[in-house]
Amino acid sequence: MRNPRGVRRLEQPFTAWEFLTLSINQMGTFGAVAYSQYGNLPLMQLLSVTGLSGLTFLITWFGSTVNWIWERSFSWPAINGRQHSLLQASRLAI
């Protein structure tokens, strides 16, 4: 994956899939990925604004971004331009 847009190949489909499955689930939102962050106050405050899907997107986005950086052997000079802004956004998310 050369461009940072390739990073979003996991988050959007995963978030959409979870939203659809939770919408038709007879047990409500049981099993949502966002529940794994219970007790983390900043993420719970974000949850009040974005909902379960927003937090699911953030969790999967962070994981794929770390993987994307790992594939480049944490070579910071190799991450430039638009890719650097993606890294800065990841740091803000932490």
Gaussian input, Z-matrix of N, CA and C with variables (Angstrom, degrees):
# hf/3-21g

backbone

0 1
 N
 C     1     B1
 C     2     B2     1     A1
 N     3     B3     2     A2     1     D1
 C     4     B4     3     A3     2     D2
 C     5     B5     4     A4     3     D3
 N     6     B6     5     A5     4     D4
 C     7     B7     6     A6     5     D5
 C     8     B8     7     A7     6     D6
 N     9     B9     8     A8     7     D7
 C    10    B10     9     A9     8     D8
 C    11    B11    10    A10     9     D9
 N    12    B12    11    A11    10    D10
 C    13    B13    12    A12    11    D11
 C    14    B14    13    A13    12    D12
 N    15    B15    14    A14    13    D13
 C    16    B16    15    A15    14    D14
 C    17    B17    16    A16    15    D15
 N    18    B18    17    A17    16    D16
 C    19    B19    18    A18    17    D17
 C    20    B20    19    A19    18    D18
 N    21    B21    20    A20    19    D19
 C    22    B22    21    A21    20    D20
 C    23    B23    22    A22    21    D21
 N    24    B24    23    A23    22    D22
 C    25    B25    24    A24    23    D23
 C    26    B26    25    A25    24    D24
 N    27    B27    26    A26    25    D25
 C    28    B28    27    A27    26    D26
 C    29    B29    28    A28    27    D27
 N    30    B30    29    A29    28    D28
 C    31    B31    30    A30    29    D29
 C    32    B32    31    A31    30    D30
 N    33    B33    32    A32    31    D31
 C    34    B34    33    A33    32    D32
 C    35    B35    34    A34    33    D33
 N    36    B36    35    A35    34    D34
 C    37    B37    36    A36    35    D35
 C    38    B38    37    A37    36    D36
 N    39    B39    38    A38    37    D37
 C    40    B40    39    A39    38    D38
 C    41    B41    40    A40    39    D39
 N    42    B42    41    A41    40    D40
 C    43    B43    42    A42    41    D41
 C    44    B44    43    A43    42    D42
 N    45    B45    44    A44    43    D43
 C    46    B46    45    A45    44    D44
 C    47    B47    46    A46    45    D45
 N    48    B48    47    A47    46    D46
 C    49    B49    48    A48    47    D47
 C    50    B50    49    A49    48    D48
 N    51    B51    50    A50    49    D49
 C    52    B52    51    A51    50    D50
 C    53    B53    52    A52    51    D51
 N    54    B54    53    A53    52    D52
 C    55    B55    54    A54    53    D53
 C    56    B56    55    A55    54    D54
 N    57    B57    56    A56    55    D55
 C    58    B58    57    A57    56    D56
 C    59    B59    58    A58    57    D57
 N    60    B60    59    A59    58    D58
 C    61    B61    60    A60    59    D59
 C    62    B62    61    A61    60    D60
 N    63    B63    62    A62    61    D61
 C    64    B64    63    A63    62    D62
 C    65    B65    64    A64    63    D63
 N    66    B66    65    A65    64    D64
 C    67    B67    66    A66    65    D65
 C    68    B68    67    A67    66    D66
 N    69    B69    68    A68    67    D67
 C    70    B70    69    A69    68    D68
 C    71    B71    70    A70    69    D69
 N    72    B72    71    A71    70    D70
 C    73    B73    72    A72    71    D71
 C    74    B74    73    A73    72    D72
 N    75    B75    74    A74    73    D73
 C    76    B76    75    A75    74    D74
 C    77    B77    76    A76    75    D75
 N    78    B78    77    A77    76    D76
 C    79    B79    78    A78    77    D77
 C    80    B80    79    A79    78    D78
 N    81    B81    80    A80    79    D79
 C    82    B82    81    A81    80    D80
 C    83    B83    82    A82    81    D81
 N    84    B84    83    A83    82    D82
 C    85    B85    84    A84    83    D83
 C    86    B86    85    A85    84    D84
 N    87    B87    86    A86    85    D85
 C    88    B88    87    A87    86    D86
 C    89    B89    88    A88    87    D87
 N    90    B90    89    A89    88    D88
 C    91    B91    90    A90    89    D89
 C    92    B92    91    A91    90    D90
 N    93    B93    92    A92    91    D91
 C    94    B94    93    A93    92    D92
 C    95    B95    94    A94    93    D93
 N    96    B96    95    A95    94    D94
 C    97    B97    96    A96    95    D95
 C    98    B98    97    A97    96    D96
 N    99    B99    98    A98    97    D97
 C   100   B100    99    A99    98    D98
 C   101   B101   100   A100    99    D99
 N   102   B102   101   A101   100   D100
 C   103   B103   102   A102   101   D101
 C   104   B104   103   A103   102   D102
 N   105   B105   104   A104   103   D103
 C   106   B106   105   A105   104   D104
 C   107   B107   106   A106   105   D105
 N   108   B108   107   A107   106   D106
 C   109   B109   108   A108   107   D107
 C   110   B110   109   A109   108   D108
 N   111   B111   110   A110   109   D109
 C   112   B112   111   A111   110   D110
 C   113   B113   112   A112   111   D111
 N   114   B114   113   A113   112   D112
 C   115   B115   114   A114   113   D113
 C   116   B116   115   A115   114   D114
 N   117   B117   116   A116   115   D115
 C   118   B118   117   A117   116   D116
 C   119   B119   118   A118   117   D117
 N   120   B120   119   A119   118   D118
 C   121   B121   120   A120   119   D119
 C   122   B122   121   A121   120   D120
 N   123   B123   122   A122   121   D121
 C   124   B124   123   A123   122   D122
 C   125   B125   124   A124   123   D123
 N   126   B126   125   A125   124   D124
 C   127   B127   126   A126   125   D125
 C   128   B128   127   A127   126   D126
 N   129   B129   128   A128   127   D127
 C   130   B130   129   A129   128   D128
 C   131   B131   130   A130   129   D129
 N   132   B132   131   A131   130   D130
 C   133   B133   132   A132   131   D131
 C   134   B134   133   A133   132   D132
 N   135   B135   134   A134   133   D133
 C   136   B136   135   A135   134   D134
 C   137   B137   136   A136   135   D135
 N   138   B138   137   A137   136   D136
 C   139   B139   138   A138   137   D137
 C   140   B140   139   A139   138   D138
 N   141   B141   140   A140   139   D139
 C   142   B142   141   A141   140   D140
 C   143   B143   142   A142   141   D141
 N   144   B144   143   A143   142   D142
 C   145   B145   144   A144   143   D143
 C   146   B146   145   A145   144   D144
 N   147   B147   146   A146   145   D145
 C   148   B148   147   A147   146   D146
 C   149   B149   148   A148   147   D147
 N   150   B150   149   A149   148   D148
 C   151   B151   150   A150   149   D149
 C   152   B152   151   A151   150   D150
 N   153   B153   152   A152   151   D151
 C   154   B154   153   A153   152   D152
 C   155   B155   154   A154   153   D153
 N   156   B156   155   A155   154   D154
 C   157   B157   156   A156   155   D155
 C   158   B158   157   A157   156   D156
 N   159   B159   158   A158   157   D157
 C   160   B160   159   A159   158   D158
 C   161   B161   160   A160   159   D159
 N   162   B162   161   A161   160   D160
 C   163   B163   162   A162   161   D161
 C   164   B164   163   A163   162   D162
 N   165   B165   164   A164   163   D163
 C   166   B166   165   A165   164   D164
 C   167   B167   166   A166   165   D165
 N   168   B168   167   A167   166   D166
 C   169   B169   168   A168   167   D167
 C   170   B170   169   A169   168   D168
 N   171   B171   170   A170   169   D169
 C   172   B172   171   A171   170   D170
 C   173   B173   172   A172   171   D171
 N   174   B174   173   A173   172   D172
 C   175   B175   174   A174   173   D173
 C   176   B176   175   A175   174   D174
 N   177   B177   176   A176   175   D175
 C   178   B178   177   A177   176   D176
 C   179   B179   178   A178   177   D177
 N   180   B180   179   A179   178   D178
 C   181   B181   180   A180   179   D179
 C   182   B182   181   A181   180   D180
 N   183   B183   182   A182   181   D181
 C   184   B184   183   A183   182   D182
 C   185   B185   184   A184   183   D183
 N   186   B186   185   A185   184   D184
 C   187   B187   186   A186   185   D185
 C   188   B188   187   A187   186   D186
 N   189   B189   188   A188   187   D187
 C   190   B190   189   A189   188   D188
 C   191   B191   190   A190   189   D189
 N   192   B192   191   A191   190   D190
 C   193   B193   192   A192   191   D191
 C   194   B194   193   A193   192   D192
 N   195   B195   194   A194   193   D193
 C   196   B196   195   A195   194   D194
 C   197   B197   196   A196   195   D195
 N   198   B198   197   A197   196   D196
 C   199   B199   198   A198   197   D197
 C   200   B200   199   A199   198   D198
 N   201   B201   200   A200   199   D199
 C   202   B202   201   A201   200   D200
 C   203   B203   202   A202   201   D201
 N   204   B204   203   A203   202   D202
 C   205   B205   204   A204   203   D203
 C   206   B206   205   A205   204   D204
 N   207   B207   206   A206   205   D205
 C   208   B208   207   A207   206   D206
 C   209   B209   208   A208   207   D207
 N   210   B210   209   A209   208   D208
 C   211   B211   210   A210   209   D209
 C   212   B212   211   A211   210   D210
 N   213   B213   212   A212   211   D211
 C   214   B214   213   A213   212   D212
 C   215   B215   214   A214   213   D213
 N   216   B216   215   A215   214   D214
 C   217   B217   216   A216   215   D215
 C   218   B218   217   A217   216   D216
 N   219   B219   218   A218   217   D217
 C   220   B220   219   A219   218   D218
 C   221   B221   220   A220   219   D219
 N   222   B222   221   A221   220   D220
 C   223   B223   222   A222   221   D221
 C   224   B224   223   A223   222   D222
 N   225   B225   224   A224   223   D223
 C   226   B226   225   A225   224   D224
 C   227   B227   226   A226   225   D225
 N   228   B228   227   A227   226   D226
 C   229   B229   228   A228   227   D227
 C   230   B230   229   A229   228   D228
 N   231   B231   230   A230   229   D229
 C   232   B232   231   A231   230   D230
 C   233   B233   232   A232   231   D231
 N   234   B234   233   A233   232   D232
 C   235   B235   234   A234   233   D233
 C   236   B236   235   A235   234   D234
 N   237   B237   236   A236   235   D235
 C   238   B238   237   A237   236   D236
 C   239   B239   238   A238   237   D237
 N   240   B240   239   A239   238   D238
 C   241   B241   240   A240   239   D239
 C   242   B242   241   A241   240   D240
 N   243   B243   242   A242   241   D241
 C   244   B244   243   A243   242   D242
 C   245   B245   244   A244   243   D243
 N   246   B246   245   A245   244   D244
 C   247   B247   246   A246   245   D245
 C   248   B248   247   A247   246   D246
 N   249   B249   248   A248   247   D247
 C   250   B250   249   A249   248   D248
 C   251   B251   250   A250   249   D249
 N   252   B252   251   A251   250   D250
 C   253   B253   252   A252   251   D251
 C   254   B254   253   A253   252   D252
 N   255   B255   254   A254   253   D253
 C   256   B256   255   A255   254   D254
 C   257   B257   256   A256   255   D255
 N   258   B258   257   A257   256   D256
 C   259   B259   258   A258   257   D257
 C   260   B260   259   A259   258   D258
 N   261   B261   260   A260   259   D259
 C   262   B262   261   A261   260   D260
 C   263   B263   262   A262   261   D261
 N   264   B264   263   A263   262   D262
 C   265   B265   264   A264   263   D263
 C   266   B266   265   A265   264   D264
 N   267   B267   266   A266   265   D265
 C   268   B268   267   A267   266   D266
 C   269   B269   268   A268   267   D267
 N   270   B270   269   A269   268   D268
 C   271   B271   270   A270   269   D269
 C   272   B272   271   A271   270   D270
 N   273   B273   272   A272   271   D271
 C   274   B274   273   A273   272   D272
 C   275   B275   274   A274   273   D273
 N   276   B276   275   A275   274   D274
 C   277   B277   276   A276   275   D275
 C   278   B278   277   A277   276   D276
 N   279   B279   278   A278   277   D277
 C   280   B280   279   A279   278   D278
 C   281   B281   280   A280   279   D279

   B1=1.4489
   B2=1.5244
   B3=1.2850
   B4=1.4568
   B5=1.5085
   B6=1.2924
   B7=1.4650
   B8=1.5221
   B9=1.3195
   B10=1.4644
   B11=1.5189
   B12=1.3247
   B13=1.4606
   B14=1.5168
   B15=1.3088
   B16=1.4533
   B17=1.5168
   B18=1.3295
   B19=1.4550
   B20=1.5244
   B21=1.3092
   B22=1.4613
   B23=1.5316
   B24=1.2933
   B25=1.4616
   B26=1.5167
   B27=1.3136
   B28=1.4575
   B29=1.5220
   B30=1.3152
   B31=1.4603
   B32=1.5227
   B33=1.3124
   B34=1.4596
   B35=1.5298
   B36=1.3333
   B37=1.4700
   B38=1.5244
   B39=1.3293
   B40=1.4608
   B41=1.5270
   B42=1.3374
   B43=1.4606
   B44=1.5252
   B45=1.3204
   B46=1.4649
   B47=1.5272
   B48=1.3418
   B49=1.4677
   B50=1.5245
   B51=1.3252
   B52=1.4555
   B53=1.5266
   B54=1.3202
   B55=1.4629
   B56=1.5290
   B57=1.3302
   B58=1.4672
   B59=1.5248
   B60=1.3277
   B61=1.4625
   B62=1.5256
   B63=1.3329
   B64=1.4605
   B65=1.5285
   B66=1.3208
   B67=1.4665
   B68=1.5273
   B69=1.3280
   B70=1.4597
   B71=1.5249
   B72=1.3253
   B73=1.4522
   B74=1.5312
   B75=1.3000
   B76=1.4585
   B77=1.5228
   B78=1.3238
   B79=1.4580
   B80=1.5333
   B81=1.3174
   B82=1.4557
   B83=1.5160
   B84=1.3190
   B85=1.4598
   B86=1.5280
   B87=1.3084
   B88=1.4613
   B89=1.5268
   B90=1.3196
   B91=1.4524
   B92=1.5125
   B93=1.3180
   B94=1.4608
   B95=1.5224
   B96=1.3177
   B97=1.4589
   B98=1.5253
   B99=1.3083
   B100=1.4648
   B101=1.5263
   B102=1.3104
   B103=1.4672
   B104=1.5251
   B105=1.3219
   B106=1.4648
   B107=1.5271
   B108=1.3193
   B109=1.4589
   B110=1.5216
   B111=1.3128
   B112=1.4522
   B113=1.5228
   B114=1.3200
   B115=1.4515
   B116=1.5192
   B117=1.3294
   B118=1.4540
   B119=1.5280
   B120=1.3279
   B121=1.4578
   B122=1.5239
   B123=1.3475
   B124=1.4669
   B125=1.5307
   B126=1.3293
   B127=1.4651
   B128=1.5261
   B129=1.3115
   B130=1.4665
   B131=1.5295
   B132=1.3346
   B133=1.4493
   B134=1.5234
   B135=1.3170
   B136=1.4565
   B137=1.5238
   B138=1.3089
   B139=1.4575
   B140=1.5242
   B141=1.3315
   B142=1.4629
   B143=1.5266
   B144=1.3228
   B145=1.4597
   B146=1.5291
   B147=1.3354
   B148=1.4611
   B149=1.5219
   B150=1.3070
   B151=1.4541
   B152=1.5207
   B153=1.3195
   B154=1.4703
   B155=1.5223
   B156=1.3135
   B157=1.4630
   B158=1.5199
   B159=1.3196
   B160=1.4588
   B161=1.5116
   B162=1.3162
   B163=1.4571
   B164=1.5272
   B165=1.3219
   B166=1.4637
   B167=1.5187
   B168=1.3310
   B169=1.4616
   B170=1.5187
   B171=1.3197
   B172=1.4587
   B173=1.5279
   B174=1.3240
   B175=1.4703
   B176=1.5255
   B177=1.3221
   B178=1.4645
   B179=1.5268
   B180=1.3375
   B181=1.4580
   B182=1.5223
   B183=1.3153
   B184=1.4605
   B185=1.5289
   B186=1.3201
   B187=1.4622
   B188=1.5176
   B189=1.3180
   B190=1.4612
   B191=1.5253
   B192=1.3339
   B193=1.4543
   B194=1.5285
   B195=1.3133
   B196=1.4713
   B197=1.5254
   B198=1.3212
   B199=1.4564
   B200=1.5250
   B201=1.3227
   B202=1.4619
   B203=1.5222
   B204=1.3381
   B205=1.4582
   B206=1.5322
   B207=1.3153
   B208=1.4684
   B209=1.5290
   B210=1.3485
   B211=1.4651
   B212=1.5198
   B213=1.3092
   B214=1.4578
   B215=1.5249
   B216=1.3128
   B217=1.4714
   B218=1.5245
   B219=1.3276
   B220=1.4621
   B221=1.5307
   B222=1.3106
   B223=1.4622
   B224=1.5242
   B225=1.3295
   B226=1.4619
   B227=1.5119
   B228=1.3521
   B229=1.4674
   B230=1.5285
   B231=1.3247
   B232=1.4626
   B233=1.5251
   B234=1.3127
   B235=1.4700
   B236=1.5221
   B237=1.3249
   B238=1.4635
   B239=1.5270
   B240=1.3153
   B241=1.4544
   B242=1.5120
   B243=1.3089
   B244=1.4532
   B245=1.5155
   B246=1.2856
   B247=1.4486
   B248=1.5262
   B249=1.3240
   B250=1.4625
   B251=1.5275
   B252=1.3268
   B253=1.4670
   B254=1.5252
   B255=1.3197
   B256=1.4590
   B257=1.5193
   B258=1.3175
   B259=1.4561
   B260=1.5294
   B261=1.3219
   B262=1.4573
   B263=1.5166
   B264=1.3141
   B265=1.4685
   B266=1.5140
   B267=1.3316
   B268=1.4579
   B269=1.5124
   B270=1.3115
   B271=1.4612
   B272=1.5261
   B273=1.3184
   B274=1.4655
   B275=1.5237
   B276=1.3292
   B277=1.4659
   B278=1.5207
   B279=1.3179
   B280=1.4669
   B281=1.5014
   A1=108.95
   A2=116.62
   A3=119.90
   A4=112.60
   A5=117.53
   A6=119.12
   A7=111.31
   A8=117.04
   A9=119.22
   A10=112.79
   A11=117.06
   A12=117.98
   A13=111.37
   A14=116.58
   A15=120.68
   A16=112.94
   A17=115.97
   A18=120.23
   A19=109.73
   A20=117.69
   A21=121.59
   A22=113.66
   A23=118.21
   A24=119.76
   A25=112.95
   A26=117.65
   A27=121.26
   A28=111.65
   A29=117.03
   A30=120.83
   A31=113.90
   A32=116.45
   A33=119.27
   A34=112.95
   A35=119.01
   A36=117.62
   A37=113.02
   A38=117.06
   A39=119.85
   A40=111.02
   A41=116.13
   A42=120.40
   A43=110.78
   A44=117.04
   A45=120.38
   A46=110.91
   A47=116.15
   A48=119.99
   A49=110.76
   A50=116.79
   A51=119.08
   A52=110.98
   A53=117.28
   A54=120.57
   A55=110.63
   A56=116.58
   A57=119.85
   A58=112.06
   A59=117.10
   A60=118.58
   A61=111.73
   A62=117.34
   A63=119.04
   A64=111.40
   A65=116.74
   A66=120.30
   A67=111.84
   A68=116.58
   A69=119.27
   A70=112.96
   A71=116.70
   A72=121.68
   A73=110.23
   A74=117.81
   A75=121.66
   A76=112.08
   A77=117.07
   A78=120.73
   A79=111.51
   A80=117.73
   A81=121.75
   A82=111.83
   A83=116.32
   A84=120.35
   A85=112.77
   A86=117.04
   A87=120.63
   A88=109.57
   A89=116.12
   A90=120.80
   A91=114.78
   A92=118.84
   A93=120.95
   A94=110.17
   A95=116.41
   A96=121.87
   A97=110.85
   A98=117.83
   A99=121.59
   A100=112.33
   A101=118.22
   A102=120.28
   A103=112.33
   A104=117.65
   A105=119.98
   A106=111.90
   A107=117.64
   A108=121.43
   A109=112.26
   A110=117.57
   A111=121.28
   A112=110.08
   A113=116.71
   A114=121.62
   A115=113.78
   A116=118.61
   A117=122.30
   A118=107.14
   A119=116.93
   A120=121.93
   A121=114.48
   A122=120.71
   A123=118.45
   A124=112.82
   A125=116.90
   A126=119.09
   A127=111.33
   A128=117.41
   A129=119.47
   A130=110.61
   A131=117.60
   A132=120.22
   A133=110.84
   A134=117.24
   A135=120.66
   A136=110.44
   A137=115.94
   A138=121.80
   A139=111.38
   A140=117.05
   A141=119.61
   A142=111.71
   A143=117.48
   A144=121.31
   A145=111.52
   A146=116.73
   A147=120.45
   A148=114.40
   A149=117.74
   A150=120.68
   A151=111.21
   A152=115.84
   A153=120.79
   A154=112.10
   A155=117.03
   A156=119.98
   A157=111.71
   A158=117.80
   A159=120.60
   A160=112.03
   A161=116.72
   A162=120.35
   A163=111.13
   A164=117.20
   A165=120.75
   A166=110.18
   A167=116.57
   A168=120.99
   A169=110.32
   A170=118.11
   A171=121.81
   A172=111.77
   A173=116.95
   A174=120.88
   A175=110.38
   A176=117.84
   A177=120.54
   A178=110.94
   A179=117.56
   A180=121.32
   A181=110.83
   A182=116.81
   A183=120.57
   A184=110.28
   A185=117.03
   A186=120.62
   A187=112.61
   A188=117.38
   A189=119.53
   A190=111.44
   A191=117.75
   A192=120.47
   A193=110.68
   A194=116.99
   A195=120.18
   A196=109.82
   A197=117.99
   A198=121.20
   A199=111.17
   A200=116.75
   A201=121.94
   A202=110.40
   A203=117.01
   A204=121.12
   A205=110.46
   A206=117.01
   A207=121.96
   A208=110.66
   A209=116.47
   A210=120.32
   A211=111.80
   A212=117.35
   A213=122.18
   A214=111.30
   A215=117.38
   A216=125.07
   A217=112.73
   A218=116.50
   A219=122.59
   A220=111.76
   A221=116.13
   A222=121.82
   A223=108.62
   A224=116.47
   A225=121.02
   A226=113.24
   A227=120.80
   A228=118.47
   A229=112.96
   A230=116.98
   A231=119.68
   A232=112.28
   A233=115.73
   A234=120.48
   A235=106.44
   A236=116.65
   A237=119.59
   A238=111.00
   A239=115.17
   A240=121.67
   A241=113.71
   A242=115.86
   A243=121.78
   A244=111.47
   A245=115.71
   A246=119.94
   A247=110.26
   A248=116.94
   A249=120.54
   A250=110.14
   A251=117.46
   A252=119.36
   A253=110.63
   A254=117.46
   A255=120.86
   A256=110.21
   A257=116.68
   A258=120.90
   A259=110.69
   A260=117.37
   A261=120.53
   A262=110.96
   A263=117.47
   A264=120.38
   A265=110.61
   A266=117.67
   A267=120.74
   A268=110.63
   A269=117.00
   A270=119.98
   A271=111.14
   A272=116.89
   A273=119.78
   A274=111.75
   A275=115.58
   A276=119.42
   A277=111.58
   A278=115.99
   A279=119.92
   A280=107.54
   D1=113.67
   D2=-178.96
   D3=-87.84
   D4=-40.09
   D5=-175.16
   D6=-97.24
   D7=154.42
   D8=-179.16
   D9=-69.08
   D10=-15.68
   D11=176.86
   D12=-66.50
   D13=-24.46
   D14=177.37
   D15=-65.10
   D16=-21.28
   D17=178.92
   D18=-64.85
   D19=-32.08
   D20=-175.94
   D21=-78.91
   D22=11.79
   D23=-179.87
   D24=-74.73
   D25=-15.37
   D26=179.25
   D27=-98.62
   D28=-45.55
   D29=-168.70
   D30=-64.89
   D31=-50.19
   D32=-174.77
   D33=-63.39
   D34=-49.28
   D35=177.75
   D36=-64.35
   D37=-38.26
   D38=-179.36
   D39=-64.87
   D40=-44.05
   D41=179.25
   D42=-64.88
   D43=-42.42
   D44=178.27
   D45=-63.55
   D46=-42.20
   D47=179.46
   D48=-63.13
   D49=-44.36
   D50=179.95
   D51=-65.28
   D52=-40.65
   D53=178.77
   D54=-60.31
   D55=-45.27
   D56=-179.55
   D57=-66.81
   D58=-42.64
   D59=-178.88
   D60=-69.54
   D61=-34.91
   D62=177.89
   D63=-73.13
   D64=-26.18
   D65=178.94
   D66=-69.24
   D67=-33.68
   D68=-177.56
   D69=-102.94
   D70=-1.43
   D71=-178.94
   D72=-69.44
   D73=129.92
   D74=180.00
   D75=-71.69
   D76=-18.38
   D77=-179.55
   D78=-96.18
   D79=14.09
   D80=178.55
   D81=76.11
   D82=-131.34
   D83=-176.21
   D84=-96.92
   D85=19.67
   D86=179.10
   D87=-60.02
   D88=129.53
   D89=177.57
   D90=91.76
   D91=6.47
   D92=179.16
   D93=-67.47
   D94=143.84
   D95=-178.97
   D96=-62.02
   D97=-32.96
   D98=-176.79
   D99=-62.31
   D100=-26.26
   D101=179.82
   D102=-66.92
   D103=-16.16
   D104=178.38
   D105=-69.91
   D106=-13.31
   D107=-178.44
   D108=-102.15
   D109=19.80
   D110=179.52
   D111=-59.60
   D112=133.20
   D113=178.63
   D114=96.95
   D115=-12.07
   D116=177.83
   D117=-89.46
   D118=99.52
   D119=-170.79
   D120=-57.16
   D121=-46.99
   D122=179.29
   D123=-60.14
   D124=-39.36
   D125=179.05
   D126=-72.26
   D127=-31.72
   D128=176.59
   D129=-68.39
   D130=-34.19
   D131=175.48
   D132=-68.86
   D133=-38.28
   D134=174.40
   D135=-63.24
   D136=-37.48
   D137=178.88
   D138=-59.94
   D139=-35.77
   D140=-179.94
   D141=-66.86
   D142=-22.30
   D143=179.87
   D144=-94.30
   D145=-44.82
   D146=-172.50
   D147=-96.97
   D148=-22.03
   D149=-177.10
   D150=85.69
   D151=-177.95
   D152=-178.03
   D153=-61.76
   D154=-37.95
   D155=-177.64
   D156=-66.80
   D157=-37.20
   D158=178.56
   D159=-64.18
   D160=-41.12
   D161=179.36
   D162=-71.54
   D163=-36.68
   D164=175.04
   D165=-61.02
   D166=-43.37
   D167=178.12
   D168=-61.31
   D169=-44.15
   D170=-178.60
   D171=-63.99
   D172=-41.40
   D173=-179.63
   D174=-64.33
   D175=-46.94
   D176=-178.75
   D177=-71.23
   D178=-33.54
   D179=178.01
   D180=-65.21
   D181=-43.35
   D182=179.73
   D183=-62.71
   D184=-43.86
   D185=-179.96
   D186=-62.93
   D187=-43.79
   D188=-179.07
   D189=-72.57
   D190=-30.17
   D191=177.18
   D192=-68.58
   D193=-42.73
   D194=176.87
   D195=-62.43
   D196=-40.78
   D197=177.98
   D198=-63.88
   D199=-40.71
   D200=179.40
   D201=-62.14
   D202=-41.79
   D203=177.92
   D204=-69.41
   D205=-38.54
   D206=179.47
   D207=-61.91
   D208=-40.66
   D209=179.50
   D210=-62.06
   D211=-23.15
   D212=177.54
   D213=-96.67
   D214=16.58
   D215=176.44
   D216=55.46
   D217=34.33
   D218=178.08
   D219=54.38
   D220=32.93
   D221=179.00
   D222=-84.19
   D223=94.91
   D224=-174.54
   D225=-61.34
   D226=-36.68
   D227=177.27
   D228=-64.60
   D229=-24.66
   D230=179.38
   D231=-73.07
   D232=-17.43
   D233=179.89
   D234=-98.29
   D235=110.13
   D236=-175.42
   D237=-138.08
   D238=169.25
   D239=175.36
   D240=57.36
   D241=-123.36
   D242=-179.19
   D243=-65.33
   D244=-33.01
   D245=178.71
   D246=-66.36
   D247=-33.58
   D248=178.13
   D249=-66.18
   D250=-37.38
   D251=177.92
   D252=-66.28
   D253=-32.02
   D254=175.28
   D255=-64.35
   D256=-40.15
   D257=178.03
   D258=-65.40
   D259=-42.61
   D260=179.10
   D261=-63.14
   D262=-39.96
   D263=177.00
   D264=-63.70
   D265=-35.60
   D266=177.28
   D267=-65.42
   D268=-39.47
   D269=178.60
   D270=-65.43
   D271=-37.42
   D272=177.05
   D273=-66.14
   D274=-33.60
   D275=-179.53
   D276=-67.59
   D277=-29.62
   D278=-179.84
   D279=-72.55

